[in-house]
């Protein structure tokens, strides 16, 4: 069973509309929607914003039998090639708001954990293949996560240069961390809703639905390429 997670309702609404043979499970605050999507057995759920929420739902999904996870949603673009609506497929994920450098760790490194978490090679390749049908730019790159909404070009430049990141968001690295602990393959798919600059708030509000729709199209294309 494939787990599909999004942080916001807008990121999952169109996937849920297509879900067949749907069954809803309640697990604490989370509603887990099981069913068939493009002839694949899936579990779709909204985690809410933040790394903690994303980690909690990922753990619950794994406990419920999910064998691989796709996270879909929007992000702030850091790579200067990216425009609103373009897509980033994770090469790896890092947490940009972790700082234990005073104890000798690297910036972004959680003690006892790898510096970054690598996306599954097969899921990544599948996403890149599926992306060929989309009329937008799709790149593979590092996705960084932190409990911050970035709306400052100076801060965005710092994150881009320090972490060599393609985009920033608030959940992906937490999903990756939990998946790694349970040896579950994952990939993070992010469509750009803003470019993390002074107009980020307005762009985010204006383009979230458009960007989320792009990510949804890629998820559906991925599922259609998977073996049953």
PASEBA-1860 file (N, C-alpha, C; in nm, 3 decimals):
! residues 228
1> XXXXXXXX> 0.085/-0.119/0.000/0.000/0.000/0.000/0.089/0.124/0.000 ~ 0.053/0.220/-0.084/0.130/0.343/-0.101/0.069/0.453/-0.015 ~ 0.148/0.517/0.067/0.103/0.629/0.146/0.125/0.759/0.071 ~ 0.022/0.843/0.066/0.033/0.975/0.003/-0.004/1.079/0.108 ~ 0.090/1.167/0.138/0.071/1.266/0.244/0.079/1.406/0.186 ~ -0.004/1.495/0.238/0.006/1.638/0.210/-0.017/1.714/0.339 ~ 0.035/1.835/0.346/0.020/1.913/0.469/-0.114/1.985/0.477 ~ -0.163/2.029/0.360/-0.283/2.113/0.357/-0.394/2.048/0.275
9> XXXXXXXX> -0.515/2.090/0.304/-0.632/2.036/0.233/-0.620/2.057/0.082 ~ -0.569/2.176/0.042/-0.558/2.207/-0.100/-0.466/2.110/-0.173 ~ -0.371/2.053/-0.100/-0.273/1.965/-0.162/-0.326/1.824/-0.188 ~ -0.438/1.790/-0.125/-0.491/1.654/-0.137/-0.632/1.647/-0.193 ~ -0.702/1.759/-0.201/-0.845/1.758/-0.234/-0.873/1.684/-0.365 ~ -0.796/1.713/-0.468/-0.825/1.651/-0.598/-0.789/1.503/-0.602 ~ -0.693/1.462/-0.521/-0.663/1.319/-0.511/-0.777/1.245/-0.441 ~ -0.828/1.305/-0.335/-0.938/1.241/-0.261/-1.064/1.230/-0.346
17> XXXXXXXX> -1.086/1.329/-0.434/-1.203/1.324/-0.522/-1.197/1.203/-0.616 ~ -1.077/1.159/-0.648/-1.059/1.047/-0.742/-1.050/0.912/-0.672 ~ -1.046/0.911/-0.540/-1.027/0.787/-0.466/-1.149/0.697/-0.480 ~ -1.128/0.573/-0.517/-1.234/0.475/-0.534/-1.230/0.372/-0.421 ~ -1.345/0.311/-0.393/-1.358/0.212/-0.286/-1.304/0.270/-0.154 ~ -1.341/0.394/-0.129/-1.283/0.468/-0.018/-1.335/0.420/0.118 ~ -1.244/0.416/0.212/-1.274/0.383/0.351/-1.192/0.477/0.438 ~ -1.255/0.535/0.539/-1.185/0.630/0.625/-1.160/0.571/0.762
25> XXXXXXXX> -1.035/0.579/0.807/-0.995/0.535/0.940/-0.957/0.656/1.023 ~ -0.998/0.659/1.148/-0.959/0.766/1.239/-0.849/0.715/1.331 ~ -0.738/0.786/1.332/-0.625/0.751/1.419/-0.581/0.879/1.489 ~ -0.629/0.895/1.613/-0.602/1.020/1.682/-0.664/1.135/1.604 ~ -0.587/1.240/1.576/-0.641/1.355/1.502/-0.641/1.336/1.351 ~ -0.590/1.223/1.304/-0.571/1.204/1.160/-0.681/1.118/1.098 ~ -0.724/1.159/0.979/-0.820/1.083/0.900/-0.743/1.017/0.785 ~ -0.739/0.885/0.786/-0.666/0.809/0.686/-0.765/0.755/0.584
33> XXXXXXXX> -0.749/0.792/0.459/-0.843/0.753/0.354/-0.780/0.642/0.271 ~ -0.833/0.521/0.286/-0.783/0.406/0.210/-0.870/0.384/0.087 ~ -0.809/0.335/-0.019/-0.886/0.306/-0.139/-0.797/0.280/-0.258 ~ -0.855/0.295/-0.377/-0.784/0.272/-0.502/-0.770/0.403/-0.578 ~ -0.649/0.427/-0.626/-0.621/0.547/-0.704/-0.537/0.503/-0.823 ~ -0.591/0.522/-0.943/-0.524/0.475/-1.066/-0.485/0.327/-1.050 ~ -0.578/0.249/-0.998/-0.563/0.104/-0.980/-0.454/0.065/-0.880 ~ -0.411/0.160/-0.800/-0.313/0.130/-0.695/-0.381/0.139/-0.558
41> XXXXXXXX> -0.339/0.050/-0.468/-0.388/0.055/-0.330/-0.314/0.165/-0.257 ~ -0.389/0.263/-0.207/-0.327/0.380/-0.145/-0.392/0.414/-0.011 ~ -0.319/0.491/0.067/-0.372/0.556/0.187/-0.333/0.703/0.177 ~ -0.434/0.790/0.176/-0.413/0.933/0.158/-0.452/1.006/0.286 ~ -0.367/1.098/0.332/-0.399/1.168/0.456/-0.330/1.303/0.463 ~ -0.395/1.396/0.533/-0.342/1.530/0.556/-0.275/1.532/0.693 ~ -0.150/1.576/0.696/-0.077/1.577/0.824/-0.091/1.709/0.898 ~ -0.118/1.819/0.827/-0.109/1.949/0.888/0.033/2.004/0.871
49> XXXXXXXX> 0.048/2.133/0.894/0.176/2.199/0.873/0.270/2.173/0.991 ~ 0.396/2.153/0.963/0.508/2.141/1.058/0.569/2.003/1.054 ~ 0.694/1.998/1.095/0.770/1.873/1.094/0.712/1.772/1.193 ~ 0.669/1.816/1.309/0.615/1.723/1.408/0.489/1.655/1.355 ~ 0.398/1.732/1.298/0.277/1.674/1.242/0.309/1.574/1.132 ~ 0.404/1.609/1.046/0.442/1.520/0.936/0.502/1.391/0.987 ~ 0.587/1.401/1.089/0.649/1.281/1.146/0.544/1.191/1.211 ~ 0.450/1.253/1.283/0.347/1.175/1.352/0.262/1.095/1.254
57> XXXXXXXX> 0.219/1.160/1.147/0.135/1.090/1.049/0.215/0.982/0.975 ~ 0.340/1.011/0.944/0.423/0.912/0.876/0.434/0.785/0.960 ~ 0.457/0.802/1.089/0.468/0.686/1.177/0.336/0.607/1.181 ~ 0.225/0.677/1.189/0.094/0.610/1.191/0.071/0.533/1.061 ~ 0.104/0.595/0.949/0.085/0.527/0.820/0.168/0.400/0.812 ~ 0.291/0.406/0.858/0.377/0.288/0.855/0.319/0.179/0.945 ~ 0.270/0.218/1.061/0.207/0.122/1.152/0.085/0.057/1.087 ~ 0.015/0.133/1.003/-0.105/0.083/0.935/-0.073/0.000/0.811
65> XXXXXXXX> 0.054/-0.017/0.781/0.092/-0.108/0.672/0.139/-0.045/0.543 ~ 0.157/0.087/0.542/0.209/0.152/0.422/0.353/0.108/0.398 ~ 0.386/0.077/0.274/0.519/0.025/0.241/0.609/0.127/0.173 ~ 0.551/0.234/0.121/0.629/0.342/0.060/0.549/0.470/0.071 ~ 0.617/0.584/0.073/0.547/0.710/0.096/0.586/0.814/-0.009 ~ 0.483/0.880/-0.062/0.500/0.995/-0.150/0.442/1.116/-0.077 ~ 0.524/1.219/-0.057/0.472/1.343/0.001/0.453/1.442/-0.114 ~ 0.336/1.502/-0.120/0.306/1.595/-0.228/0.259/1.728/-0.172
73> XXXXXXXX> 0.297/1.836/-0.239/0.253/1.967/-0.192/0.333/2.080/-0.255 ~ 0.327/2.195/-0.191/0.391/2.315/-0.245/0.512/2.353/-0.161 ~ 0.595/2.441/-0.219/0.718/2.483/-0.150/0.761/2.618/-0.203 ~ 0.854/2.679/-0.130/0.916/2.802/-0.174/1.040/2.771/-0.257 ~ 1.050/2.829/-0.374/1.164/2.801/-0.461/1.288/2.875/-0.417 ~ 1.401/2.804/-0.413/1.530/2.864/-0.382/1.622/2.864/-0.505 ~ 1.620/2.756/-0.580/1.697/2.749/-0.704/1.645/2.858/-0.798 ~ 1.737/2.939/-0.848/1.696/3.056/-0.926/1.637/3.021/-1.062
81> XXXXXXXX> 1.648/2.896/-1.102/1.586/2.852/-1.227/1.436/2.832/-1.212 ~ 1.388/2.818/-1.089/1.250/2.777/-1.065/1.153/2.894/-1.075 ~ 1.037/2.866/-1.134/0.926/2.960/-1.140/0.805/2.897/-1.073 ~ 0.706/2.979/-1.042/0.583/2.927/-0.983/0.523/2.821/-1.076 ~ 0.488/2.705/-1.018/0.432/2.595/-1.095/0.533/2.489/-1.133 ~ 0.663/2.523/-1.129/0.767/2.423/-1.155/0.771/2.322/-1.041 ~ 0.837/2.210/-1.064/0.835/2.100/-0.968/0.976/2.057/-0.929 ~ 0.993/2.028/-0.802/1.118/1.971/-0.750/1.091/1.830/-0.700
89> XXXXXXXX> 1.171/1.736/-0.746/1.168/1.598/-0.697/1.290/1.579/-0.609 ~ 1.270/1.530/-0.488/1.378/1.526/-0.390/1.491/1.432/-0.430 ~ 1.613/1.485/-0.425/1.731/1.398/-0.428/1.758/1.351/-0.286 ~ 1.747/1.447/-0.193/1.761/1.418/-0.051/1.693/1.530/0.027 ~ 1.682/1.512/0.158/1.616/1.610/0.245/1.703/1.641/0.365 ~ 1.700/1.768/0.407/1.771/1.812/0.527/1.680/1.903/0.609 ~ 1.715/1.919/0.737/1.646/2.014/0.823/1.733/2.139/0.836 ~ 1.682/2.253/0.792/1.764/2.373/0.792/1.758/2.450/0.923
97> XXXXXXXX> 1.666/2.415/1.012/1.654/2.489/1.138/1.713/2.412/1.256 ~ 1.794/2.311/1.229/1.864/2.238/1.335/2.006/2.292/1.345 ~ 2.047/2.333/1.465/2.181/2.388/1.484/2.241/2.338/1.615 ~ 2.325/2.236/1.604/2.398/2.183/1.720/2.547/2.198/1.693 ~ 2.581/2.304/1.620/2.721/2.326/1.583/2.809/2.353/1.705 ~ 2.750/2.405/1.813/2.828/2.431/1.935/2.886/2.304/1.994 ~ 2.828/2.189/1.960/2.877/2.060/2.009/2.956/1.985/1.902 ~ 2.989/2.054/1.795/3.074/1.994/1.694/3.002/1.929/1.577
105> XXXXXXXX> 2.870/1.940/1.573/2.795/1.883/1.461/2.786/1.983/1.346 ~ 2.758/1.933/1.227/2.740/2.020/1.112/2.604/2.089/1.119 ~ 2.595/2.206/1.058/2.469/2.277/1.053/2.364/2.191/0.983 ~ 2.249/2.173/1.047/2.143/2.090/0.993/2.148/1.945/1.038 ~ 2.255/1.907/1.106/2.272/1.767/1.148/2.205/1.742/1.282 ~ 2.116/1.644/1.285/2.054/1.600/1.410/2.148/1.498/1.473 ~ 2.191/1.517/1.598/2.282/1.420/1.661/2.228/1.278/1.653 ~ 2.313/1.188/1.608/2.273/1.048/1.595/2.203/1.014/1.465
113> XXXXXXXX> 2.186/1.113/1.378/2.116/1.093/1.251/2.210/1.132/1.135 ~ 2.181/1.086/1.015/2.259/1.132/0.900/2.237/1.281/0.875 ~ 2.329/1.342/0.805/2.315/1.484/0.774/2.196/1.509/0.682 ~ 2.173/1.416/0.590/2.056/1.425/0.502/2.001/1.286/0.478 ~ 1.878/1.281/0.430/1.812/1.152/0.403/1.788/1.142/0.253 ~ 1.838/1.033/0.194/1.831/1.015/0.050/1.694/0.961/0.008 ~ 1.637/1.022/-0.094/1.511/0.970/-0.150/1.537/0.836/-0.217 ~ 1.434/0.753/-0.221/1.446/0.622/-0.283/1.475/0.636/-0.432
121> XXXXXXXX> 1.575/0.564/-0.479/1.618/0.577/-0.619/1.508/0.537/-0.717 ~ 1.435/0.430/-0.686/1.331/0.384/-0.777/1.213/0.482/-0.783 ~ 1.170/0.532/-0.667/1.060/0.628/-0.666/1.101/0.758/-0.735 ~ 1.224/0.798/-0.712/1.275/0.920/-0.776/1.279/0.904/-0.928 ~ 1.328/0.791/-0.974/1.333/0.765/-1.119/1.193/0.761/-1.178 ~ 1.100/0.702/-1.103/0.961/0.694/-1.149/0.901/0.834/-1.161 ~ 0.929/0.918/-1.062/0.877/1.055/-1.065/0.935/1.133/-1.183 ~ 1.063/1.117/-1.208/1.126/1.187/-1.320/1.070/1.140/-1.454
129> XXXXXXXX> 1.042/1.010/-1.464/0.982/0.957/-1.587/0.840/1.009/-1.603 ~ 0.763/1.007/-1.495/0.625/1.055/-1.500/0.618/1.203/-1.534 ~ 0.719/1.279/-1.491/0.719/1.424/-1.510/0.731/1.464/-1.656 ~ 0.770/1.372/-1.742/0.789/1.405/-1.883/0.659/1.446/-1.951 ~ 0.546/1.410/-1.893/0.417/1.446/-1.955/0.369/1.584/-1.910 ~ 0.439/1.647/-1.816/0.392/1.775/-1.762/0.452/1.893/-1.837 ~ 0.373/1.999/-1.858/0.420/2.116/-1.933/0.492/2.218/-1.847 ~ 0.569/2.171/-1.749/0.643/2.261/-1.660/0.785/2.208/-1.645
137> XXXXXXXX> 0.873/2.294/-1.592/1.009/2.253/-1.564/1.010/2.163/-1.440 ~ 1.079/2.051/-1.448/1.091/1.959/-1.335/1.239/1.934/-1.312 ~ 1.285/1.955/-1.188/1.425/1.931/-1.156/1.435/1.838/-1.036 ~ 1.547/1.772/-1.025/1.579/1.694/-0.907/1.670/1.779/-0.819 ~ 1.645/1.782/-0.688/1.728/1.864/-0.603/1.702/1.839/-0.456 ~ 1.786/1.902/-0.376/1.772/1.890/-0.230/1.654/1.973/-0.181 ~ 1.573/1.913/-0.096/1.461/1.982/-0.033/1.494/1.999/0.114 ~ 1.485/2.122/0.163/1.515/2.148/0.304/1.388/2.186/0.378
145> XXXXXXXX> 1.383/2.143/0.504/1.262/2.162/0.586/1.295/2.235/0.715 ~ 1.204/2.321/0.756/1.215/2.390/0.884/1.082/2.451/0.918 ~ 1.059/2.474/1.045/0.930/2.531/1.087/0.931/2.682/1.072 ~ 0.952/2.726/0.949/0.957/2.868/0.915/0.901/2.888/0.775 ~ 0.825/2.996/0.756/0.784/3.036/0.622/0.882/3.144/0.577 ~ 0.954/3.119/0.470/1.058/3.210/0.425/0.999/3.312/0.327 ~ 1.014/3.440/0.362/0.964/3.549/0.277/1.064/3.663/0.277 ~ 1.190/3.630/0.260/1.300/3.727/0.267/1.408/3.683/0.168
153> XXXXXXXX> 1.437/3.763/0.065/1.536/3.721/-0.034/1.675/3.700/0.023 ~ 1.710/3.773/0.128/1.841/3.754/0.190/1.847/3.618/0.259 ~ 1.742/3.586/0.332/1.734/3.454/0.397/1.729/3.343/0.293 ~ 1.655/3.364/0.186/1.646/3.263/0.080/1.783/3.239/0.018 ~ 1.858/3.345/-0.008/1.992/3.331/-0.065/2.083/3.254/0.030 ~ 2.073/3.284/0.159/2.153/3.212/0.259/2.121/3.063/0.257 ~ 1.994/3.028/0.255/1.955/2.887/0.255/2.001/2.817/0.127 ~ 1.985/2.885/0.015/2.027/2.827/-0.113/2.177/2.798/-0.113
161> XXXXXXXX> 2.255/2.894/-0.067/2.400/2.880/-0.073/2.454/2.789/0.037 ~ 2.396/2.795/0.155/2.446/2.716/0.268/2.413/2.568/0.252 ~ 2.292/2.540/0.208/2.246/2.400/0.201/2.240/2.346/0.057 ~ 2.273/2.431/-0.041/2.267/2.391/-0.182/2.128/2.331/-0.212 ~ 2.027/2.405/-0.168/1.889/2.355/-0.173/1.813/2.409/-0.293 ~ 1.723/2.327/-0.345/1.636/2.368/-0.456/1.511/2.439/-0.406 ~ 1.458/2.394/-0.292/1.338/2.456/-0.238/1.329/2.431/-0.088 ~ 1.246/2.509/-0.022/1.226/2.494/0.122/1.078/2.477/0.154
169> XXXXXXXX> 1.052/2.399/0.259/0.916/2.373/0.305/0.921/2.334/0.452 ~ 0.814/2.273/0.505/0.803/2.254/0.649/0.775/2.110/0.693 ~ 0.789/2.013/0.603/0.754/1.876/0.641/0.846/1.766/0.588 ~ 0.898/1.782/0.469/0.961/1.671/0.397/1.070/1.597/0.471 ~ 1.161/1.670/0.535/1.272/1.604/0.604/1.224/1.520/0.721 ~ 1.115/1.560/0.784/1.060/1.481/0.895/1.003/1.350/0.843 ~ 0.935/1.355/0.730/0.886/1.232/0.666/1.004/1.142/0.632 ~ 1.107/1.201/0.574/1.226/1.125/0.535/1.292/1.059/0.655
177> XXXXXXXX> 1.301/1.131/0.765/1.366/1.079/0.886/1.293/0.956/0.940 ~ 1.161/0.963/0.946/1.084/0.849/0.995/1.091/0.733/0.898 ~ 1.080/0.761/0.769/1.091/0.653/0.669/1.225/0.582/0.680 ~ 1.331/0.658/0.702/1.464/0.597/0.713/1.472/0.503/0.832 ~ 1.410/0.542/0.943/1.415/0.458/1.062/1.348/0.323/1.039 ~ 1.247/0.322/0.955/1.171/0.199/0.928/1.205/0.139/0.792 ~ 1.306/0.194/0.729/1.351/0.144/0.598/1.237/0.138/0.498 ~ 1.160/0.246/0.496/1.052/0.261/0.400/1.095/0.360/0.291
185> XXXXXXXX> 1.083/0.324/0.166/1.121/0.416/0.058/1.028/0.538/0.055 ~ 1.085/0.652/0.018/1.006/0.775/0.010/1.057/0.863/-0.104 ~ 0.971/0.953/-0.147/1.011/1.063/-0.234/0.922/1.182/-0.200 ~ 0.980/1.301/-0.206/0.906/1.424/-0.180/0.889/1.498/-0.312 ~ 0.766/1.536/-0.342/0.736/1.608/-0.465/0.679/1.745/-0.426 ~ 0.746/1.850/-0.472/0.703/1.985/-0.437/0.688/2.071/-0.561 ~ 0.573/2.135/-0.571/0.550/2.232/-0.677/0.568/2.372/-0.618 ~ 0.630/2.459/-0.693/0.668/2.590/-0.640/0.548/2.685/-0.638
193> XXXXXXXX> 0.517/2.734/-0.518/0.406/2.829/-0.501/0.456/2.972/-0.487 ~ 0.583/2.989/-0.454/0.643/3.121/-0.436/0.794/3.106/-0.443 ~ 0.865/3.217/-0.444/1.011/3.210/-0.453/1.079/3.264/-0.328 ~ 1.012/3.253/-0.214/1.069/3.281/-0.082/1.125/3.422/-0.070 ~ 1.065/3.518/-0.142/1.113/3.656/-0.136/1.006/3.745/-0.075 ~ 1.016/3.877/-0.098/0.922/3.969/-0.035/0.778/3.946/-0.079 ~ 0.758/3.889/-0.196/0.621/3.864/-0.245/0.573/3.724/-0.209 ~ 0.648/3.652/-0.127/0.617/3.511/-0.100/0.478/3.492/-0.041
201> XXXXXXXX> 0.440/3.579/0.054/0.309/3.562/0.117/0.196/3.577/0.015 ~ 0.204/3.681/-0.068/0.099/3.703/-0.168/0.100/3.592/-0.272 ~ 0.219/3.553/-0.317/0.229/3.446/-0.417/0.174/3.315/-0.361 ~ 0.209/3.285/-0.236/0.164/3.161/-0.174/0.012/3.154/-0.172 ~ -0.051/3.263/-0.130/-0.197/3.265/-0.123/-0.261/3.257/-0.262 ~ -0.196/3.320/-0.359/-0.254/3.325/-0.494/-0.234/3.196/-0.573 ~ -0.119/3.130/-0.551/-0.081/3.021/-0.641/-0.078/2.883/-0.576 ~ -0.116/2.873/-0.449/-0.111/2.742/-0.382/-0.193/2.637/-0.456
209> XXXXXXXX> -0.314/2.670/-0.493/-0.401/2.571/-0.558/-0.343/2.531/-0.694 ~ -0.294/2.628/-0.770/-0.235/2.599/-0.901/-0.114/2.508/-0.885 ~ -0.026/2.543/-0.791/0.095/2.463/-0.770/0.061/2.324/-0.720 ~ -0.034/2.316/-0.627/-0.073/2.185/-0.573/-0.131/2.097/-0.683 ~ -0.200/2.158/-0.778/-0.256/2.080/-0.889/-0.146/2.019/-0.974 ~ -0.036/2.092/-0.992/0.078/2.037/-1.068/0.136/1.915/-0.997 ~ 0.154/1.927/-0.866/0.208/1.814/-0.790/0.113/1.695/-0.796 ~ -0.017/1.722/-0.790/-0.117/1.615/-0.799/-0.107/1.542/-0.932
217> XXXXXXXX> -0.089/1.617/-1.040/-0.077/1.556/-1.172/0.043/1.461/-1.178 ~ 0.152/1.501/-1.115/0.270/1.416/-1.115/0.248/1.290/-1.034 ~ 0.182/1.301/-0.920/0.153/1.183/-0.838/0.067/1.084/-0.916 ~ -0.036/1.133/-0.982/-0.123/1.045/-1.061/-0.046/0.979/-1.175 ~ 0.042/1.055/-1.238/0.124/0.998/-1.346/0.217/0.891/-1.293 ~ 0.272/0.913/-1.174/0.357/0.811/-1.111/0.279/0.682/-1.085 ~ 0.161/0.697/-1.027/0.080/0.579/-0.996/0.045/0.500/-1.121 ~ 0.020/0.572/-1.230/-0.016/0.505/-1.354/0.099/0.424/-1.412
225> XXXX> 0.223/0.459/-1.375/0.340/0.388/-1.425/0.382/0.271/-1.336 ~ 0.325/0.264/-1.217/0.363/0.158/-1.123/0.301/0.025/-1.162 ~ 0.372/-0.082/-1.129/0.316/-0.216/-1.148/0.208/-0.241/-1.044 ~ 0.103/-0.310/-1.081/-0.004/-0.342/-0.986/0.040/-0.455/-0.892
END
